[in-house]
Amino acid sequence: MGTSTVPPLNPEAFDFDASISWLMHCTEGPVPLASLRAVKDVLVLEAQPWRVRWQEDFQGIPAAARKTVAQLMSADAADITLTATTSSALTVIAQAYPWSVGDEVVLPLAEFPSNYWPWQALAGRGVTLRQVPLWDGQVGGAQAWSGRPPTAEDDVEGRLLDALGPSTRILAVSWVRFQDGLCLDLPRLAAGCRQRGVELVVDGIQGCGTLVAQLDGLSAFACGGHKGLLAPQGHGFLWTSPAFRQRLAPAGSWLSVEGAADFRRPSTDFERQWNVDGSRFEQGVPNLLACAALTESLRLLLQAGVSTIADHVKALQMHLLDALSSMPPWRGEAERLIALFAAGRLGSFLPLHHGHRDALAGQAFLDALLAAAKEEGVYLSAREGYLRLAFHGWHGLWEAERLGEFLRRAK
């Protein structure tokens, strides 16, 4: 695979320091300058509230955010709910679903907490949460550093589908897992869930912005905006299929009913129907500042094209893996990841496992590696035994080579 030297996202669209390589959008993505300007424009407007227009601003700014999210996801704007975070979106589903005592939610073992606690909170309502190991030797919880990493031979979707039973109502998964970087086959899971009458709910935050999403057959897709979507912290979205959405109880906010923003109709006229679109779940007035920023960040991604960004990221990943495969300390991990890459199982970042038999030694190794990288202006992250190397559309070939050279010298 050839590596383009021209990033699809212009680095000048960001407030970057030329001495720094930010390879951590899996933790937090940089907000583009256009998004900063959009926030300032709205804040200046709100400083003079007589200038705020009811249709164009109060309602128009959130509507533009829903529309832009829909364009990014190849979806209908009516299916988009504006939320604060991935967690809040999943909590909407968990609390709104019509549970019965004895119902079950199935999760992969070792999900990010945003896809654990909303379901665990249902225990008092008689709902069981069951975690399924995705491969032999996978370990979660306090011993997470001690497990083996996934390989291309592991049939993780098969394990999940085999685990679904007559009491299972929801299978909730991460599209791209936050620590081991495994990218799940959503179409396969969607088909298997449909055959079994199970709803498939997806935490998509680690994939959006650098991978092309496929919503066919999904029931819900939740995503925060502050990682690959390059928006500020504290804003995101929830996509729901129309059929699934109608099974969920509304939020009960004043804007979740028909005609709520039309003050020509008395606000105390409570003879109204709940909205049937995604606004059914919104918790009142969306954050206009965050909506404006999200819209501009997504417009930047749309202008470049998410598929173009995805191809660029894959090319940089493969370039780095080729280099690592010639380095004895990294050869084994590079070969594991190359096999996952070939199988389409790698997500938006490269997850290098610490490789130590002893978990404490592995943690010390990664801590030292992160500190040394930061000293050289290379910002990386680590989660549960994996060093995470996250390329995006603004990265150039020189940054992949800089990272490779750093890892060559790492001990």
Secondary structure, DSSP 8 states (H G I E B T S, - for coil): ----SS-SS-GGGS---TT-EE--TTT-----HHHHHHHHHHHHHHHSGGG--IIIIIIHHHHHHHHHHHHHHT--GGGEEEES-HHHHHHHHHHHS---TT-EEEEETT--GGGTHHHHTTGGGT-EEEEE-SSTT---GGGGGGS----TT--HHHHHHHH--TTEEEEEEESB-TTT-BB--HHHHHHHHHHHT-EEEEE-TTTBTTB----TT-SEEEEESSSTT---TT-EEEEE-HHHHTTS-----TTSBTTTT-TTS-TT-----B-SSGGGG--SS--HHHHHHHHHHHHHHHHH-HHHHHHHHHHHHHHHHHHHTTSTTTHHHHHHHHHHHHTT-B-SSEEEE---SSHHHHHHHHHHHHHHHHHTTEE-EEETTEEEE---TT--HHHHHHHHHHHHH--
